């Protein structure tokens, strides 16, 4: 497209690029230059005349309109027991030595310099129906004013403005096509964890853009989701050899297959090695979006978030077959303060640890 006069791109326009795919314009076009956020959170400054961008229709999606009852059918509301597990402050441990001193006590300064945060619904089409009137209203800010930041949720309305919560958010992640199965709504109605399925993998993540995108959630919603883990701790994986008991079903299978056909006096007891294990497993008695992980490193890039240097590491956390449906490659932010290795993580290394899984809607099937 050629930008001239009233045809200039504006923040919120949806565009398509032949190489980078669909994206959202994040700042008004100036002097023929537009900033566009594409998949995986990548923001590029492009010459509109040279990049051959195509503006997409940004009208509200038609069809798939849901009643209030249908919207709330997918929601599971928190019990008091659930609420006790939401240790939100722990999500900041990878970035702050003292969260209370370094962030909470600095809130007046933070609020003064924080900027409005925009979600998918601000850049693209609006949800099919307005939010129910009884749902709470809120403003979302980010500090500092960059994509990787602390998000602040401020309740608004007739009873006044109130600081609700704050949490770290990372824009770049792994893009997956997912089907929503449940929305676990926290008390207060402005935070939620989403259970969704991608192929054979079911995960639960904290939606960092829930306030802006909550109008999209409905039974069976199919959407492109950006997932990212933030490691509580991580280290080079040290496997172990687990002895197989003589009377176990596995030993019986091995004997049938001839794996134990040598002289018992000269052969050591068979073992199972965990040195090259892939896993993403919920941590018992932690929150539903907290996981233990282990897997092979596919890529590593240096990344600094909230003044905390570290690495964005892509890890294959499930690998149960040859197809994409049976694998899950997850980008994990590992800061230096939580990494327990003597040197940075490297490609093909196996690493393990624990993480908080966060995500956000990138696009919704059927929405323009």
ChimeraX attribute file (.defattr): number of C-alpha atoms within 10 A of each C-alpha:
attribute: neighborCount
match mode: 1-to-1
recipient: residues
	/A:1	14
	/A:2	16
	/A:3	17
	/A:4	11
	/A:5	6
	/A:6	7
	/A:7	11
	/A:8	18
	/A:9	26
	/A:10	18
	/A:11	17
	/A:12	21
	/A:13	22
	/A:14	25
	/A:15	22
	/A:16	18
	/A:17	15
	/A:18	10
	/A:19	7
	/A:20	12
	/A:21	11
	/A:22	19
	/A:23	28
	/A:24	24
	/A:25	24
	/A:26	21
	/A:27	17
	/A:28	17
	/A:29	21
	/A:30	14
	/A:31	11
	/A:32	16
	/A:33	19
	/A:34	23
	/A:35	22
	/A:36	26
	/A:37	21
	/A:38	20
	/A:39	21
	/A:40	17
	/A:41	19
	/A:42	14
	/A:43	17
	/A:44	15
	/A:45	14
	/A:46	16
	/A:47	18
	/A:48	21
	/A:49	13
	/A:50	11
	/A:51	17
	/A:52	15
	/A:53	23
	/A:54	15
	/A:55	18
	/A:56	15
	/A:57	14
	/A:58	16
	/A:59	11
	/A:60	14
	/A:61	19
	/A:62	12
	/A:63	9
	/A:64	13
	/A:65	14
	/A:66	17
	/A:67	12
	/A:68	14
	/A:69	10
	/A:70	13
	/A:71	18
	/A:72	16
	/A:73	13
	/A:74	19
	/A:75	20
	/A:76	15
	/A:77	16
	/A:78	16
	/A:79	11
	/A:80	10
	/A:81	8
	/A:82	14
	/A:83	13
	/A:84	11
	/A:85	12
	/A:86	15
	/A:87	10
	/A:88	13
	/A:89	13
	/A:90	13
	/A:91	22
	/A:92	20
	/A:93	19
	/A:94	23
	/A:95	21
	/A:96	17
	/A:97	11
	/A:98	11
	/A:99	15
	/A:100	12
	/A:101	10
	/A:102	12
	/A:103	16
	/A:104	12
	/A:105	11
	/A:106	11
	/A:107	15
	/A:108	10
	/A:109	10
	/A:110	18
	/A:111	14
	/A:112	9
	/A:113	13
	/A:114	20
	/A:115	17
	/A:116	12
	/A:117	19
	/A:118	18
	/A:119	17
	/A:120	18
	/A:121	20
	/A:122	16
	/A:123	19
	/A:124	26
	/A:125	20
	/A:126	20
	/A:127	22
	/A:128	16
	/A:129	16
	/A:130	10
	/A:131	15
	/A:132	13
	/A:133	8
	/A:134	6
	/A:135	10
	/A:136	14
	/A:137	17
	/A:138	18
	/A:139	17
	/A:140	21
	/A:141	22
	/A:142	25
	/A:143	22
	/A:144	16
	/A:145	15
	/A:146	14
	/A:147	19
	/A:148	18
	/A:149	20
	/A:150	23
	/A:151	25
	/A:152	24
	/A:153	21
	/A:154	18
	/A:155	19
	/A:156	15
	/A:157	10
	/A:158	6
	/A:159	7
	/A:160	8
	/A:161	13
	/A:162	12
	/A:163	13
	/A:164	16
	/A:165	15
	/A:166	21
	/A:167	16
	/A:168	23
	/A:169	25
	/A:170	23
	/A:171	19
	/A:172	21
	/A:173	25
	/A:174	21
	/A:175	21
	/A:176	20
	/A:177	17
	/A:178	23
	/A:179	19
	/A:180	21
	/A:181	20
	/A:182	20
	/A:183	26
	/A:184	21
	/A:185	20
	/A:186	19
	/A:187	14
	/A:188	13
	/A:189	16
	/A:190	21
	/A:191	20
	/A:192	24
	/A:193	24
	/A:194	25
	/A:195	19
	/A:196	23
	/A:197	17
	/A:198	20
	/A:199	16
	/A:200	12
	/A:201	14
	/A:202	13
	/A:203	19
	/A:204	25
	/A:205	23
	/A:206	23
	/A:207	23
	/A:208	22
	/A:209	24
	/A:210	22
	/A:211	20
	/A:212	22
	/A:213	20
	/A:214	20
	/A:215	18
	/A:216	22
	/A:217	25
	/A:218	24
	/A:219	18
	/A:220	13
	/A:221	17
	/A:222	20
	/A:223	22
	/A:224	19
	/A:225	24
	/A:226	26
	/A:227	25
	/A:228	29
	/A:229	28
	/A:230	25
	/A:231	25
	/A:232	24
	/A:233	19
	/A:234	26
	/A:235	20
	/A:236	19
	/A:237	19
	/A:238	11
	/A:239	15
	/A:240	12
	/A:241	11
	/A:242	12
	/A:243	12
	/A:244	15
	/A:245	13
	/A:246	11
	/A:247	8
	/A:248	9
	/A:249	11
	/A:250	12
	/A:251	18
	/A:252	15
	/A:253	12
	/A:254	14
	/A:255	13
	/A:256	11
	/A:257	10
	/A:258	10
	/A:259	12
	/A:260	17
	/A:261	11
	/A:262	10
	/A:263	8
	/A:264	9
	/A:265	7
	/A:266	7
	/A:267	10
	/A:268	10
	/A:269	14
	/A:270	16
	/A:271	13
	/A:272	11
	/A:273	12
	/A:274	14
	/A:275	15
	/A:276	15
	/A:277	19
	/A:278	22
	/A:279	17
	/A:280	22
	/A:281	15
	/A:282	18
	/A:283	15
	/A:284	10
	/A:285	8
	/A:286	13
	/A:287	19
	/A:288	22
	/A:289	20
	/A:290	26
	/A:291	24
	/A:292	20
	/A:293	24
	/A:294	27
	/A:295	26
	/A:296	23
	/A:297	21
	/A:298	17
	/A:299	17
	/A:300	18
	/A:301	12
	/A:302	13
	/A:303	15
	/A:304	16
	/A:305	21
	/A:306	17
	/A:307	11
	/A:308	15
	/A:309	15
	/A:310	21
	/A:311	22
	/A:312	22
	/A:313	24
	/A:314	23
	/A:315	26
	/A:316	23
	/A:317	24
	/A:318	22
	/A:319	18
	/A:320	14
	/A:321	9
	/A:322	8
	/A:323	9
	/A:324	13
	/A:325	13
	/A:326	14
	/A:327	19
	/A:328	22
	/A:329	19
	/A:330	25
	/A:331	26
	/A:332	25
	/A:333	30
	/A:334	30
	/A:335	25
	/A:336	18
	/A:337	17
	/A:338	17
	/A:339	21
	/A:340	14
	/A:341	13
	/A:342	8
	/A:343	9
	/A:344	15
	/A:345	24
	/A:346	16
	/A:347	13
	/A:348	12
	/A:349	15
	/A:350	23
	/A:351	25
	/A:352	24
	/A:353	21
	/A:354	21
	/A:355	25
	/A:356	22
	/A:357	23
	/A:358	24
	/A:359	26
	/A:360	26
	/A:361	25
	/A:362	24
	/A:363	21
	/A:364	20
	/A:365	11
	/A:366	11
	/A:367	19
	/A:368	16
